Structure formats: structure tokens, C-alpha cells
Amino acid sequence: MLGEKYSETTKNFFIVLAENSRLAETTKIIDAYQSIMTASRGEVPVTVISAKELDPKTLAQLKTSLGKFLDPNQKLIISNKVNPSILGGLMIEIGNDKTIDLSVASKLAKLNKLLTDAI
């Protein structure tokens, strides 16, 4: 039986969710738990968004550079996402609350705004 792989605590947790009509919230609960565990382990998730896939050497250089801003007991967890619409450059998302936008698309948008505001 499939349910035999899970602990009694996990089974009880899902029973409580089902009894309270909250099974649809399972994904949100798992995401929140993962955030709590990541923070408790001192991990800092960083997502680097680029126009094309970054090679491992570039990712390692970014990890080294960004690691200088962390406390010694924190660990950087870096991932790369590809978004061709940024045209070039990088967007760096640190945790869920900080973003560094160094993309060509944002620079072009700023220039366009300056030009249209000046007219």
C-alpha cells in the first residue's frame, strides 16, 4: 500500500487537512515549510535570471562574489533561470524580497522613459 511509506505524523497531518477542507492548501504549506527549513539551515536562495543558460564557471564566479555579502554561517544556494525577454545582462533575486536588475531590457525601458518624459 502506498501510504505505508509515510510516517504516522505525516498521515495525521493530511487527515487534519482533509477534515478541515484544506487539502487544496497543501502546496502553500509545503512552500512555507521549505522556507522555514531553508532559513533554519542558514541557506540563502539566489536565482540568477539570464537571457541564456550560464556556464558553470560563470555561476561559480557569481557564487563567490555574492558569498562575500553573507554571514560566515550562511550558505548560498544558487540557481539559474533562463528568460530571453531580458535581452542580456542579469537579474538576481535574493531570497523572496531582494532583486538586483542588471538586465538590458530594464535599461532600455529606463532610457525610453527618459526620452518620452523629455518630449
N, C-alpha and C positions, 0 to 999 in steps of 0.2 A: 504494500500500500504506500502511496506517495507521501502521506502525512507522517510516516514513521521516521523520516529524515530530520524532522524539526523537533526542537526542544519543547517541553511542556509549556514553558513561558511564552514561546512564540505562538503555539496553538491557542493558549488562553488569550493572548493579545488580539489575535484575529477573531476569536469568538466575541470578545468585548466590542471590537469594531463592528462586527456583524449585528450584534444585539442592539447597538446604538445607531444603526444605519449609517455607518461611517466608512464602509469599505471603499467607497469612491475616493476617500482622502488618503489612501494608502501611499500613493506616490509622494504627496506632500509630506507625510510623516517620515517616510524613508529619507527624503532630501534633507529635512530638518535634522534628523538623527545623524546623517552623514556630516552635515555642517558642524554639529556639536562635537563629533568624534574627531574631525579634522582639526578643529581648534584645540581640543584637549591634547592632541598629539603634537601640537606646535607646528602643524603644516600650514603653509600659506599657498593656496591655489592661485596660479597665474596662467591666464590664457593669452597667448600671443596670436593675434589675427593678422594674417598677411595675404597678399594677393596670390601668392603661390606657396606651395609646401616649402618649409625651411629645412635646410640640410642639418644633420646632427651637430656639425661643428658650429654653425650659427646659433643653434639652440643652446649649446654648451656655453658659448660666449655670453649670451643673454642671461643665462642662469648665473654665471659668475658675476656679471655686472649687477644684476638685481639682488643677488645674495649679499652684496655689501651693505644694503639698506635694512637687512634683517637683524634681529637679535641673535646672539650665538646659539640659543636653544631652539630656534625656529628652522624649519626645513622647507625649502622651496619645491613645490610640485608644479612643473611647467608642462603645458600642452599647447599644441599648435592647431589653429583652425584656419581654413582657407576661405577667403571671401574676395573673389575677383573684383567686386564693385569698389573696393578701396583704392584700386588702380596701382598702388605702390606704397611703400613705407610700412608702418606697423601700427597696430592698435594693441595696447597692453592693458588687460583687465586684471587687477589685483584684488583677490577676494571677490566680494559682491558689491563693493562700494567705491572702488577707485578705478579710474580709467585714464590712460595716457593715450591721446590720439595724435599720432605722428603720421597719419595717412595722407596720401596725395589728394584724395577726394575731399578731405576736410580743409586742406589748404586751398584747394581750388574754390570751394564753397565760400571761404573767408574772402578770397580775392574778388569773387563775383559780387559778394555783398558790399565790399568796399567800392567797387565800380558802380553798382546800382545806387548806392547811397549818395555817391558824389554827384550823380547826374541830377 
